[in-house]
Amino acid sequence: MKEHMSITILEETAKRLRGFARRERRPVSQVVEIAIERLLEEEVPESDRIVTTKGSFKGRFAREDSYADR
């Protein structure tokens, strides 16, 4: 679900943003959303990230395998 937000930025920044969005053929809101996502990816502490993999586990493992190094 999308949420509406209002921001205030410098006029020159807004002009550059609109020009960039036109060149990319994207709505300004989408360009802003992508930029914010990239910023948050860079700034979120590693400890707050959830690590996932594309693979899936299809075998079995023993409890000892998971906790052997502890």
MMTF fields as JSON, N, C-alpha, C and O atoms, coordinates in Angstrom:
{
  "mmtfVersion": "1.0.0",
  "mmtfProducer": "UNKNOWN",
  "numBonds": 279,
  "numAtoms": 280,
  "numGroups": 70,
  "numChains": 1,
  "numModels": 1,
  "chainsPerModel": [1],
  "groupsPerChain": [70],
  "chainIdList": ["A"],
  "bondAtomList": [4, 2, 8, 6, 12, 10, 16, 14, 20, 18, 24, 22, 28, 26, 32, 30, 36, 34, 40, 38, 44, 42, 48, 46, 52, 50, 56, 54, 60, 58, 64, 62, 68, 66, 72, 70, 76, 74, 80, 78, 84, 82, 88, 86, 92, 90, 96, 94, 100, 98, 104, 102, 108, 106, 112, 110, 116, 114, 120, 118, 124, 122, 128, 126, 132, 130, 136, 134, 140, 138, 144, 142, 148, 146, 152, 150, 156, 154, 160, 158, 164, 162, 168, 166, 172, 170, 176, 174, 180, 178, 184, 182, 188, 186, 192, 190, 196, 194, 200, 198, 204, 202, 208, 206, 212, 210, 216, 214, 220, 218, 224, 222, 228, 226, 232, 230, 236, 234, 240, 238, 244, 242, 248, 246, 252, 250, 256, 254, 260, 258, 264, 262, 268, 266, 272, 270, 276, 274],
  "bondOrderList": [1, 1, 1, 1, 1, 1, 1, 1, 1, 1, 1, 1, 1, 1, 1, 1, 1, 1, 1, 1, 1, 1, 1, 1, 1, 1, 1, 1, 1, 1, 1, 1, 1, 1, 1, 1, 1, 1, 1, 1, 1, 1, 1, 1, 1, 1, 1, 1, 1, 1, 1, 1, 1, 1, 1, 1, 1, 1, 1, 1, 1, 1, 1, 1, 1, 1, 1, 1, 1],
  "groupList": [{"groupName": "MET", "atomNameList": ["N", "CA", "C", "O"], "elementList": ["N", "C", "C", "O"], "formalChargeList": [0, 0, 0, 0], "bondAtomList": [1, 0, 2, 1, 3, 2], "bondOrderList": [1, 1, 2], "singleLetterCode": "M", "chemCompType": "L-PEPTIDE LINKING"}, {"groupName": "LYS", "atomNameList": ["N", "CA", "C", "O"], "elementList": ["N", "C", "C", "O"], "formalChargeList": [0, 0, 0, 0], "bondAtomList": [1, 0, 2, 1, 3, 2], "bondOrderList": [1, 1, 2], "singleLetterCode": "K", "chemCompType": "L-PEPTIDE LINKING"}, {"groupName": "GLU", "atomNameList": ["N", "CA", "C", "O"], "elementList": ["N", "C", "C", "O"], "formalChargeList": [0, 0, 0, 0], "bondAtomList": [1, 0, 2, 1, 3, 2], "bondOrderList": [1, 1, 2], "singleLetterCode": "E", "chemCompType": "L-PEPTIDE LINKING"}, {"groupName": "HIS", "atomNameList": ["N", "CA", "C", "O"], "elementList": ["N", "C", "C", "O"], "formalChargeList": [0, 0, 0, 0], "bondAtomList": [1, 0, 2, 1, 3, 2], "bondOrderList": [1, 1, 2], "singleLetterCode": "H", "chemCompType": "L-PEPTIDE LINKING"}, {"groupName": "SER", "atomNameList": ["N", "CA", "C", "O"], "elementList": ["N", "C", "C", "O"], "formalChargeList": [0, 0, 0, 0], "bondAtomList": [1, 0, 2, 1, 3, 2], "bondOrderList": [1, 1, 2], "singleLetterCode": "S", "chemCompType": "L-PEPTIDE LINKING"}, {"groupName": "ILE", "atomNameList": ["N", "CA", "C", "O"], "elementList": ["N", "C", "C", "O"], "formalChargeList": [0, 0, 0, 0], "bondAtomList": [1, 0, 2, 1, 3, 2], "bondOrderList": [1, 1, 2], "singleLetterCode": "I", "chemCompType": "L-PEPTIDE LINKING"}, {"groupName": "THR", "atomNameList": ["N", "CA", "C", "O"], "elementList": ["N", "C", "C", "O"], "formalChargeList": [0, 0, 0, 0], "bondAtomList": [1, 0, 2, 1, 3, 2], "bondOrderList": [1, 1, 2], "singleLetterCode": "T", "chemCompType": "L-PEPTIDE LINKING"}, {"groupName": "LEU", "atomNameList": ["N", "CA", "C", "O"], "elementList": ["N", "C", "C", "O"], "formalChargeList": [0, 0, 0, 0], "bondAtomList": [1, 0, 2, 1, 3, 2], "bondOrderList": [1, 1, 2], "singleLetterCode": "L", "chemCompType": "L-PEPTIDE LINKING"}, {"groupName": "ALA", "atomNameList": ["N", "CA", "C", "O"], "elementList": ["N", "C", "C", "O"], "formalChargeList": [0, 0, 0, 0], "bondAtomList": [1, 0, 2, 1, 3, 2], "bondOrderList": [1, 1, 2], "singleLetterCode": "A", "chemCompType": "L-PEPTIDE LINKING"}, {"groupName": "ARG", "atomNameList": ["N", "CA", "C", "O"], "elementList": ["N", "C", "C", "O"], "formalChargeList": [0, 0, 0, 0], "bondAtomList": [1, 0, 2, 1, 3, 2], "bondOrderList": [1, 1, 2], "singleLetterCode": "R", "chemCompType": "L-PEPTIDE LINKING"}, {"groupName": "GLY", "atomNameList": ["N", "CA", "C", "O"], "elementList": ["N", "C", "C", "O"], "formalChargeList": [0, 0, 0, 0], "bondAtomList": [1, 0, 2, 1, 3, 2], "bondOrderList": [1, 1, 2], "singleLetterCode": "G", "chemCompType": "PEPTIDE LINKING"}, {"groupName": "PHE", "atomNameList": ["N", "CA", "C", "O"], "elementList": ["N", "C", "C", "O"], "formalChargeList": [0, 0, 0, 0], "bondAtomList": [1, 0, 2, 1, 3, 2], "bondOrderList": [1, 1, 2], "singleLetterCode": "F", "chemCompType": "L-PEPTIDE LINKING"}, {"groupName": "PRO", "atomNameList": ["N", "CA", "C", "O"], "elementList": ["N", "C", "C", "O"], "formalChargeList": [0, 0, 0, 0], "bondAtomList": [1, 0, 2, 1, 3, 2], "bondOrderList": [1, 1, 2], "singleLetterCode": "P", "chemCompType": "L-PEPTIDE LINKING"}, {"groupName": "VAL", "atomNameList": ["N", "CA", "C", "O"], "elementList": ["N", "C", "C", "O"], "formalChargeList": [0, 0, 0, 0], "bondAtomList": [1, 0, 2, 1, 3, 2], "bondOrderList": [1, 1, 2], "singleLetterCode": "V", "chemCompType": "L-PEPTIDE LINKING"}, {"groupName": "GLN", "atomNameList": ["N", "CA", "C", "O"], "elementList": ["N", "C", "C", "O"], "formalChargeList": [0, 0, 0, 0], "bondAtomList": [1, 0, 2, 1, 3, 2], "bondOrderList": [1, 1, 2], "singleLetterCode": "Q", "chemCompType": "L-PEPTIDE LINKING"}, {"groupName": "ASP", "atomNameList": ["N", "CA", "C", "O"], "elementList": ["N", "C", "C", "O"], "formalChargeList": [0, 0, 0, 0], "bondAtomList": [1, 0, 2, 1, 3, 2], "bondOrderList": [1, 1, 2], "singleLetterCode": "D", "chemCompType": "L-PEPTIDE LINKING"}, {"groupName": "TYR", "atomNameList": ["N", "CA", "C", "O"], "elementList": ["N", "C", "C", "O"], "formalChargeList": [0, 0, 0, 0], "bondAtomList": [1, 0, 2, 1, 3, 2], "bondOrderList": [1, 1, 2], "singleLetterCode": "Y", "chemCompType": "L-PEPTIDE LINKING"}],
  "groupTypeList": [0, 1, 2, 3, 0, 4, 5, 6, 5, 7, 2, 2, 6, 8, 1, 9, 7, 9, 10, 11, 8, 9, 9, 2, 9, 9, 12, 13, 4, 14, 13, 13, 2, 5, 8, 5, 2, 9, 7, 7, 2, 2, 2, 13, 12, 2, 4, 15, 9, 5, 13, 6, 6, 1, 10, 4, 11, 1, 10, 9, 11, 8, 9, 2, 15, 4, 16, 8, 15, 9],
  "groupIdList": [1, 2, 3, 4, 5, 6, 7, 8, 9, 10, 11, 12, 13, 14, 15, 16, 17, 18, 19, 20, 21, 22, 23, 24, 25, 26, 27, 28, 29, 30, 31, 32, 33, 34, 35, 36, 37, 38, 39, 40, 41, 42, 43, 44, 45, 46, 47, 48, 49, 50, 51, 52, 53, 54, 55, 56, 57, 58, 59, 60, 61, 62, 63, 64, 65, 66, 67, 68, 69, 70],
  "secStructList": [7, 7, 7, 7, 7, 7, 7, 7, 7, 7, 2, 2, 2, 2, 2, 2, 2, 2, 2, 2, 2, 2, 2, 2, 6, 7, 7, 2, 2, 2, 2, 2, 2, 2, 2, 2, 2, 2, 2, 2, 2, 2, 2, 1, 7, 4, 4, 4, 7, 7, 7, 7, 7, 1, 7, 7, 7, 7, 1, 7, 7, 7, 2, 2, 2, 2, 2, 6, 6, 7],
  "xCoordList": [0.841, 0.0, 0.894, 1.888, 0.545, 1.291, 0.754, -0.415, 1.619, 1.231, 1.618, 2.707, 0.738, 1.001, 1.871, 1.622, 2.906, 3.776, 3.988, 3.92, 4.244, 4.53, 5.92, 6.237, 6.757, 8.099, 8.33, 7.659, 9.274, 9.664, 11.147, 11.971, 11.486, 12.879, 13.185, 12.279, 14.464, 14.874, 14.342, 14.238, 14.007, 13.461, 14.422, 13.991, 15.709, 16.693, 16.752, 16.88, 16.662, 16.662, 15.415, 15.49, 14.281, 13.028, 13.118, 12.647, 13.726, 13.89, 14.773, 14.463, 15.875, 16.781, 16.086, 16.264, 15.299, 14.565, 13.566, 13.496, 12.799, 11.82, 12.513, 12.03, 13.648, 14.398, 14.921, 14.841, 15.458, 15.964, 14.831, 14.989, 13.694, 12.548, 12.076, 11.741, 12.051, 11.657, 12.608, 12.177, 13.917, 14.913, 14.803, 15.029, 14.458, 14.325, 12.951, 12.707, 12.058, 10.67, 9.993, 9.371, 10.145, 9.554, 8.837, 9.217, 7.824, 7.196, 8.18, 9.023, 8.065, 8.945, 8.854, 9.87, 7.657, 7.485, 8.266, 8.801, 8.334, 9.081, 10.589, 11.302, 11.066, 12.491, 12.843, 13.879, 11.986, 12.226, 12.208, 13.06, 11.251, 11.154, 12.407, 12.928, 12.888, 14.104, 15.3, 16.108, 15.413, 16.534, 16.502, 17.539, 15.325, 15.202, 15.546, 16.237, 15.068, 15.393, 16.903, 17.449, 17.572, 19.029, 19.721, 20.656, 19.273, 19.843, 19.672, 20.612, 18.472, 18.22, 19.052, 19.53, 19.226, 20.071, 21.491, 22.113, 21.998, 23.361, 23.465, 24.494, 22.425, 22.494, 22.003, 22.332, 21.213, 20.686, 21.83, 22.577, 21.982, 23.06, 22.942, 21.841, 24.073, 24.124, 23.319, 22.7, 23.319, 22.628, 21.109, 20.421, 20.574, 19.131, 18.668, 17.466, 19.599, 19.242, 18.919, 19.479, 18.014, 17.662, 18.339, 18.132, 19.142, 19.875, 19.037, 18.568, 18.856, 18.105, 18.897, 19.841, 18.5, 19.127, 18.035, 16.872, 18.414, 17.447, 17.193, 16.166, 18.116, 17.986, 16.996, 16.476, 16.742, 15.866, 16.481, 17.16, 16.239, 16.785, 15.804, 14.627, 16.267, 15.373, 15.851, 15.403, 16.742, 17.275, 16.882, 15.884, 17.683, 17.47, 18.756, 19.843, 18.629, 19.806, 19.503, 18.356, 20.549, 20.396, 20.575, 21.265, 19.963, 20.094, 21.568, 21.978, 22.354, 23.777, 24.511, 25.476, 24.054, 24.678, 24.516, 25.416, 23.392, 23.118, 23.855, 24.237, 24.054, 24.624, 26.0, 26.453, 26.67, 27.954, 29.036, 29.89, 29.017, 30.087, 29.814, 30.614, 28.74, 28.394, 28.896, 28.689],
  "yCoordList": [-1.167, 0.0, 1.24, 1.295, 2.202, 3.457, 4.44, 4.381, 5.341, 6.386, 7.732, 7.888, 8.687, 10.038, 10.783, 10.738, 11.478, 12.313, 13.634, 13.705, 14.673, 15.983, 16.385, 16.245, 16.89, 17.331, 18.735, 19.161, 19.44, 20.756, 20.699, 20.356, 21.04, 21.024, 22.316, 23.042, 22.589, 23.789, 23.759, 22.694, 24.93, 25.04, 24.444, 23.73, 24.736, 24.215, 22.69, 22.035, 22.128, 20.669, 20.078, 19.038, 20.735, 20.258, 20.261, 19.33, 21.316, 21.387, 20.244, 19.587, 20.02, 18.939, 17.578, 16.702, 17.417, 16.172, 15.917, 14.809, 16.935, 16.777, 16.47, 15.642, 17.131, 16.858, 15.433, 14.753, 14.988, 13.619, 12.617, 11.645, 12.85, 11.953, 11.877, 10.799, 13.019, 13.034, 12.188, 11.379, 12.386, 11.616, 10.113, 9.297, 9.764, 8.349, 7.783, 6.583, 8.678, 8.297, 7.608, 6.552, 8.257, 7.755, 8.919, 10.075, 8.629, 9.684, 10.185, 9.429, 11.454, 12.032, 11.22, 10.965, 10.821, 10.067, 8.755, 8.331, 8.114, 6.862, 7.111, 6.329, 8.19, 8.539, 8.816, 8.363, 9.556, 9.858, 8.574, 8.378, 7.71, 6.444, 5.588, 5.02, 5.495, 4.723, 5.33, 4.605, 6.65, 7.333, 7.087, 6.843, 7.149, 6.926, 5.476, 5.219, 4.536, 3.124, 2.898, 2.18, 3.506, 3.365, 3.975, 3.385, 5.14, 5.784, 4.896, 4.697, 4.373, 3.524, 2.24, 1.772, 1.673, 0.478, 0.767, -0.069, 1.936, 2.312, 2.648, 2.381, 3.223, 3.744, 2.801, 2.99, 1.78, 0.869, 0.032, -0.568, -0.021, -0.83, -2.297, -2.832, -2.922, -4.326, -5.213, -6.183, -4.893, -5.722, -5.692, -6.597, -4.665, -4.567, -5.259, -5.341, -5.755, -6.374, -7.842, -8.513, -8.325, -9.736, -10.368, -9.942, -11.378, -12.044, -13.202, -14.039, -13.24, -14.325, -14.879, -14.256, -16.05, -16.65, -17.04, -17.185, -17.208, -17.6, -19.104, -19.565, -19.869, -21.317, -21.776, -20.974, -23.053, -23.619, -24.921, -25.63, -25.22, -26.411, -27.549, -27.41, -28.676, -29.804, -31.069, -32.169, -30.919, -32.08, -32.077, -31.473, -32.761, -32.816, -32.413, -32.554, -31.922, -31.628, -31.913, -31.865, -32.206, -32.493, -31.208, -30.29, -31.143, -29.981, -29.704, -28.547, -30.753, -30.621, -29.907, -29.179, -30.116, -29.453, -27.937, -27.184, -27.504, -26.076, -25.393, -24.228, -26.116, -25.494, -26.028, -25.821, -26.7, -27.34, -26.339, -26.653, -25.143, -24.163, -23.29, -22.403, -23.505, -22.636, -23.184, -22.576],
  "zCoordList": [0.0, 0.0, 0.0, 0.723, -0.789, -0.882, 0.148, 0.53, 0.593, 1.533, 0.948, 0.397, 1.067, 0.56, 1.559, 2.763, 1.049, 1.881, 1.165, -0.062, 1.935, 1.374, 1.853, 3.034, 0.928, 1.294, 0.745, -0.194, 1.332, 0.85, 0.511, 1.358, -0.742, -1.176, -1.918, -2.328, -2.084, -2.806, -4.235, -4.845, -4.763, -6.112, -7.152, -8.057, -7.023, -7.974, -7.916, -8.95, -6.722, -6.563, -7.219, -7.873, -7.047, -7.645, -9.169, -9.823, -9.738, -11.2, -11.695, -12.69, -10.985, -11.382, -11.263, -12.11, -10.208, -9.989, -11.111, -11.643, -11.47, -12.555, -13.876, -14.648, -14.149, -15.381, -15.415, -16.438, -14.281, -14.205, -14.415, -15.154, -13.771, -13.895, -15.351, -15.839, -16.04, -17.451, -18.289, -19.112, -18.069, -18.834, -18.568, -19.462, -17.349, -16.977, -17.319, -17.197, -17.752, -18.068, -16.877, -17.0, -15.728, -14.487, -13.798, -13.983, -13.019, -12.223, -11.164, -10.681, -10.814, -9.799, -8.504, -7.859, -8.131, -6.88, -6.905, -5.881, -8.069, -8.17, -8.052, -7.424, -8.652, -8.547, -7.086, -6.6, -6.39, -4.98, -4.157, -3.29, -4.423, -3.677, -3.876, -2.916, -5.107, -5.393, -4.661, -4.08, -4.688, -4.02, -2.513, -1.897, -1.931, -0.49, -0.145, 0.84, -0.951, -0.715, -0.758, 0.079, -1.727, -1.827, -0.61, -0.069, -0.18, 0.999, 2.231, 3.0, 2.406, 3.573, 3.52, 4.554, 2.335, 2.196, 2.664, 3.319, 2.332, 2.714, 4.196, 4.818, 4.765, 6.12, 7.216, 8.387, 6.844, 7.863, 8.411, 7.638, 9.731, 10.306, 9.888, 9.757, 9.686, 9.261, 10.212, 9.774, 11.498, 12.488, 12.314, 12.785, 11.644, 11.435, 10.158, 9.902, 9.36, 8.093, 8.279, 9.145, 7.461, 7.461, 6.258, 5.122, 6.511, 5.444, 4.928, 5.7, 3.622, 3.005, 1.839, 1.353, 1.403, 0.23, -0.749, -0.373, -1.997, -3.016, -2.998, -3.496, -2.432, -2.404, -1.357, -0.582, -1.341, -0.323, 0.185, -0.558, 1.433, 2.066, 1.878, 2.21, 1.35, 1.092, 1.802, 1.478, 2.752, 3.452, 4.906, 5.299, 5.698, 7.141, 7.83, 7.272, 9.019, 9.808, 11.268, 11.713, 11.986, 13.407, 14.199, 13.755, 15.354, 16.218, 16.516, 16.605, 16.669, 16.964, 15.802, 16.033, 14.581, 13.421, 13.524, 13.151, 14.018, 14.097, 15.237, 15.128, 16.329, 17.517, 17.88, 19.005, 16.972, 17.248, 17.64, 18.469, 17.06, 17.319, 18.538, 18.837, 19.233, 20.378, 21.668, 22.719]
}
